[in-house]
Amino acid sequence: MPPTAVRLIMLLGSVFCLAALFVWLATPQPPSTPMPTPPLPPLRLPAVPLPPGADPASVALRGALLNGARIYQRLCFHCHGRQGKGDNNAYMESVGHKPADHTDLEAMQRLSDTDFLLALRDGVKDTRGWFTMPPWASVLTPTEMRDVITYVRHLPLTDVSGPPVP
């Protein structure tokens, strides 16, 4: 092929590419419409009954319940569910380890506070030695663990039809 033909083909190719680039840059962008998002259902947290009164025991129990609820809703609900029913973790159920139902009064009464504390501190392992619940000793103080235990002890007494949380 003669060199002038090669130059002509390269020149026409370059002109074509520049024209395509110019058309692409000159074409106006379509207006962007945001994707509609479905409304989220209202979040319902368990309404744990708080003790009335101004005596030190009631004030301390109220503080422990509120702090325990805050910690539970931050760390524990991912597996145990917002209501504590243990129905929020399809993966764990699929491998045969359904999280504990903290609203089951009979099951909760069988466990001592020491059992709860050891489970929170050291975690829970299955028969193979794999953690089904992580140890929280490096995250929670002993007081925070006791507040979580207090909150979990009150979950069977909760009213889950309480108002939605904003």
C-alpha positions as a Markdown table, in Angstrom:
| # | Residue | x | y | z |
|---|---|---|---|---|
| 1 | Met | 0.0 | 0.0 | 0.0 |
| 2 | Pro | 1.4 | 3.4 | -0.9 |
| 3 | Pro | 2.4 | 5.7 | 1.9 |
| 4 | Thr | 0.0 | 8.4 | 0.9 |
| 5 | Ala | -3.0 | 5.9 | 1.1 |
| 6 | Val | -1.9 | 4.9 | 4.6 |
| 7 | Arg | -1.7 | 8.6 | 5.6 |
| 8 | Leu | -5.1 | 9.2 | 4.1 |
| 9 | Ile | -6.7 | 6.3 | 5.9 |
| 10 | Met | -5.1 | 7.5 | 9.2 |
| 11 | Leu | -6.3 | 11.0 | 8.6 |
| 12 | Leu | -9.8 | 9.9 | 7.9 |
| 13 | Gly | -9.8 | 7.6 | 10.9 |
| 14 | Ser | -8.6 | 10.5 | 13.1 |
| 15 | Val | -11.3 | 12.8 | 11.7 |
| 16 | Phe | -14.0 | 10.2 | 12.3 |
| 17 | Cys | -12.8 | 9.7 | 15.9 |
| 18 | Leu | -12.7 | 13.4 | 16.6 |
| 19 | Ala | -16.2 | 13.8 | 15.1 |
| 20 | Ala | -17.5 | 11.0 | 17.3 |
| 21 | Leu | -15.9 | 12.6 | 20.3 |
| 22 | Phe | -17.5 | 16.0 | 19.4 |
| 23 | Val | -20.9 | 14.4 | 19.0 |
| 24 | Trp | -20.6 | 12.5 | 22.3 |
| 25 | Leu | -19.5 | 15.7 | 24.1 |
| 26 | Ala | -22.2 | 17.9 | 22.5 |
| 27 | Thr | -25.0 | 15.5 | 23.3 |
| 28 | Pro | -27.0 | 16.7 | 26.3 |
| 29 | Gln | -27.2 | 14.5 | 29.4 |
| 30 | Pro | -30.7 | 13.0 | 30.0 |
| 31 | Pro | -32.2 | 14.4 | 33.2 |
| 32 | Ser | -31.4 | 12.1 | 36.1 |
| 33 | Thr | -34.4 | 10.9 | 38.0 |
| 34 | Pro | -33.7 | 9.4 | 41.4 |
| 35 | Met | -34.6 | 5.7 | 41.8 |
| 36 | Pro | -37.7 | 5.4 | 44.0 |
| 37 | Thr | -37.0 | 3.6 | 47.3 |
| 38 | Pro | -39.7 | 1.6 | 48.9 |
| 39 | Pro | -40.7 | 2.9 | 52.3 |
| 40 | Leu | -39.2 | 1.1 | 55.3 |
| 41 | Pro | -41.6 | -0.5 | 57.8 |
| 42 | Pro | -41.6 | 1.3 | 61.2 |
| 43 | Leu | -39.0 | -0.2 | 63.5 |
| 44 | Arg | -40.7 | -1.6 | 66.6 |
| 45 | Leu | -38.4 | -2.1 | 69.6 |
| 46 | Pro | -39.6 | -4.0 | 72.7 |
| 47 | Ala | -41.1 | -1.8 | 75.3 |
| 48 | Val | -39.3 | -3.1 | 78.4 |
| 49 | Pro | -41.3 | -2.1 | 81.5 |
| 50 | Leu | -39.3 | 0.3 | 83.6 |
| 51 | Pro | -39.7 | 0.4 | 87.3 |
| 52 | Pro | -41.4 | 3.5 | 88.8 |
| 53 | Gly | -40.2 | 5.3 | 91.8 |
| 54 | Ala | -37.3 | 7.5 | 92.9 |
| 55 | Asp | -35.7 | 5.0 | 95.3 |
| 56 | Pro | -32.1 | 4.1 | 94.5 |
| 57 | Ala | -33.0 | 0.5 | 93.6 |
| 58 | Ser | -35.6 | 1.6 | 91.0 |
| 59 | Val | -33.3 | 4.3 | 89.6 |
| 60 | Ala | -30.4 | 1.8 | 89.3 |
| 61 | Leu | -32.6 | -0.8 | 87.6 |
| 62 | Arg | -34.0 | 1.8 | 85.2 |
| 63 | Gly | -30.4 | 2.8 | 84.3 |
| 64 | Ala | -29.3 | -0.8 | 83.8 |
| 65 | Leu | -32.3 | -1.6 | 81.6 |
| 66 | Leu | -31.9 | 1.5 | 79.4 |
| 67 | Asn | -28.1 | 0.9 | 79.1 |
| 68 | Gly | -28.7 | -2.8 | 78.4 |
| 69 | Ala | -31.3 | -2.0 | 75.7 |
| 70 | Arg | -28.9 | 0.4 | 74.1 |
| 71 | Ile | -26.1 | -2.2 | 74.0 |
| 72 | Tyr | -28.4 | -5.0 | 72.9 |
| 73 | Gln | -29.8 | -2.9 | 70.0 |
| 74 | Arg | -26.3 | -2.0 | 68.9 |
| 75 | Leu | -24.5 | -5.4 | 69.2 |
| 76 | Cys | -27.0 | -8.3 | 69.7 |
| 77 | Phe | -29.9 | -7.6 | 67.4 |
| 78 | His | -28.0 | -8.7 | 64.3 |
| 79 | Cys | -28.4 | -12.3 | 65.4 |
| 80 | His | -31.1 | -12.3 | 68.1 |
| 81 | Gly | -33.4 | -9.8 | 66.3 |
| 82 | Arg | -34.7 | -6.5 | 67.5 |
| 83 | Gln | -37.3 | -8.2 | 69.7 |
| 84 | Gly | -34.8 | -10.8 | 71.0 |
| 85 | Lys | -36.7 | -13.8 | 69.4 |
| 86 | Gly | -33.6 | -15.2 | 67.6 |
| 87 | Asp | -35.4 | -15.1 | 64.3 |
| 88 | Asn | -33.2 | -12.6 | 62.5 |
| 89 | Asn | -30.4 | -14.7 | 61.3 |
| 90 | Ala | -31.2 | -17.0 | 58.4 |
| 91 | Tyr | -27.5 | -17.9 | 57.9 |
| 92 | Met | -27.1 | -19.3 | 61.4 |
| 93 | Glu | -30.4 | -21.2 | 61.1 |
| 94 | Ser | -29.2 | -22.7 | 57.8 |
| 95 | Val | -26.1 | -24.1 | 59.4 |
| 96 | Gly | -28.1 | -25.5 | 62.3 |
| 97 | His | -27.4 | -22.9 | 65.0 |
| 98 | Lys | -30.5 | -20.8 | 65.7 |
| 99 | Pro | -29.7 | -17.9 | 68.0 |
| 100 | Ala | -31.3 | -18.0 | 71.4 |
| 101 | Asp | -34.9 | -16.7 | 71.9 |
| 102 | His | -34.5 | -14.3 | 74.7 |
| 103 | Thr | -38.3 | -13.8 | 75.0 |
| 104 | Asp | -38.8 | -17.5 | 76.0 |
| 105 | Leu | -39.4 | -17.1 | 79.7 |
| 106 | Glu | -39.0 | -20.8 | 80.5 |
| 107 | Ala | -35.7 | -21.1 | 78.6 |
| 108 | Met | -34.4 | -17.8 | 80.2 |
| 109 | Gln | -35.2 | -19.0 | 83.7 |
| 110 | Arg | -33.2 | -22.2 | 83.2 |
| 111 | Leu | -30.0 | -20.1 | 82.7 |
| 112 | Ser | -28.3 | -18.5 | 85.7 |
| 113 | Asp | -26.8 | -15.0 | 85.6 |
| 114 | Thr | -23.4 | -16.7 | 85.7 |
| 115 | Asp | -24.2 | -18.7 | 82.6 |
| 116 | Phe | -25.2 | -15.5 | 80.8 |
| 117 | Leu | -22.1 | -13.7 | 82.0 |
| 118 | Leu | -19.8 | -16.5 | 80.8 |
| 119 | Ala | -21.6 | -16.6 | 77.4 |
| 120 | Leu | -21.2 | -12.9 | 77.0 |
| 121 | Arg | -17.6 | -12.8 | 78.2 |
| 122 | Asp | -16.2 | -15.9 | 76.5 |
| 123 | Gly | -18.6 | -16.4 | 73.7 |
| 124 | Val | -20.6 | -19.6 | 72.8 |
| 125 | Lys | -19.1 | -22.5 | 70.8 |
| 126 | Asp | -20.8 | -25.4 | 69.0 |
| 127 | Thr | -19.7 | -29.0 | 69.3 |
| 128 | Arg | -16.9 | -28.5 | 66.7 |
| 129 | Gly | -15.5 | -25.6 | 68.7 |
| 130 | Trp | -16.6 | -22.9 | 66.3 |
| 131 | Phe | -18.0 | -19.7 | 67.8 |
| 132 | Thr | -21.7 | -19.3 | 67.3 |
| 133 | Met | -21.6 | -16.1 | 69.4 |
| 134 | Pro | -18.5 | -14.0 | 69.7 |
| 135 | Pro | -16.9 | -13.2 | 73.0 |
| 136 | Trp | -17.6 | -9.6 | 74.1 |
| 137 | Ala | -15.0 | -9.3 | 76.8 |
| 138 | Ser | -12.9 | -7.0 | 74.7 |
| 139 | Val | -15.9 | -4.8 | 73.8 |
| 140 | Leu | -18.0 | -4.6 | 77.0 |
| 141 | Thr | -17.1 | -3.9 | 80.6 |
| 142 | Pro | -18.4 | -6.2 | 83.3 |
| 143 | Thr | -21.0 | -3.5 | 84.3 |
| 144 | Glu | -22.2 | -3.3 | 80.6 |
| 145 | Met | -22.4 | -7.1 | 80.5 |
| 146 | Arg | -24.6 | -7.1 | 83.7 |
| 147 | Asp | -26.8 | -4.4 | 82.1 |
| 148 | Val | -27.3 | -6.6 | 79.0 |
| 149 | Ile | -28.2 | -9.5 | 81.3 |
| 150 | Thr | -30.7 | -7.3 | 83.1 |
| 151 | Tyr | -32.2 | -6.2 | 79.8 |
| 152 | Val | -32.4 | -9.8 | 78.5 |
| 153 | Arg | -34.0 | -11.0 | 81.8 |
| 154 | His | -36.7 | -8.4 | 81.2 |
| 155 | Leu | -37.3 | -9.2 | 77.5 |
| 156 | Pro | -39.9 | -12.0 | 78.2 |
| 157 | Leu | -42.0 | -9.3 | 80.0 |
| 158 | Thr | -41.9 | -6.9 | 77.1 |
| 159 | Asp | -44.7 | -5.5 | 75.0 |
| 160 | Val | -43.6 | -5.7 | 71.3 |
| 161 | Ser | -46.6 | -3.8 | 70.1 |
| 162 | Gly | -45.2 | -0.5 | 71.4 |
| 163 | Pro | -44.9 | 2.6 | 69.3 |
| 164 | Pro | -42.5 | 2.6 | 66.3 |
| 165 | Val | -39.2 | 4.1 | 66.9 |
| 166 | Pro | -38.5 | 7.1 | 64.5 |
